Amino acid sequence: MLICQHMSELPLRIFVVISNKRNMRGYRNKRAERMGSKQWFYNWMSRLLIERVSDYCHRRADQEGLNRRHVKFVFSKADGHSYSQTKAYYEYLRHQTSGNMTVLRKRVPSIDVLSFQLVEEFPHYKRAGLQYADIVAGAFYQAVDNLDTGPCNPSYAIALSDRIAWDKDRNRKDYGVALQPSQYWRIPMGEDQREIFRHYGYSFRRW
């Protein structure tokens, strides 16, 4: 809890994408398969982060009258993961966005602040920022897991509230905290698991 409280006082913004993998069993995305990548799900989840991070940085630069700056993405190096495939996917995504050819239109990356050459990977112990990312991931895992770690404990993730990013309308739902799949009300979760998402603006009633 102390480290989460410490992070809540730092000048940073947090973005979290949480996926429910139980409903991925047997699922195929033929469009993604045509890309020839073996890590399309990882690339897809990182794309959701790119959309939100780039939008936030673009708005922040405009609000403060800053010259446009590029975002650097630093990944925690993991065995079996090809970051060259990730970089190739980002380049493809840049091409889609600049040509207005993205399949999904709800959000698109803000290419003005993106340089897809600025993608690096390091072992997590070599970068403090990656260790902070591990802390955030652990906090939200504690909030939704009721099997491996015992009863859900949302207190760590709630302690990070002041640092969770918000959109232009000051909403953190589906922005600073994004739950996948998008029809989140169909995800088989208990009320204890839903608590943290309600805290960040989710309602599990289908209107």
Buried (B, 14 or more C-beta within 10 A) or exposed (E): EEBBEEBBEEEEBBBBBBBBEEBEEEEEEEEBEEBEBEBBBBBBBBBBBBBBBBBBBBBBBEEEEEEEEEBEBBBBBEEEBEBEBBBBBBEBBBEBBEEEEBEEEEBBBBBEBBBBEEBEBEEBEEBEEBEBBEBBEBBBBBBBBBEEEEEBBBEBBBBBBEBBBBBEEEEBBBBBBBBBEEEBBEBEBEEBBBBBBEBBBBEEEEE
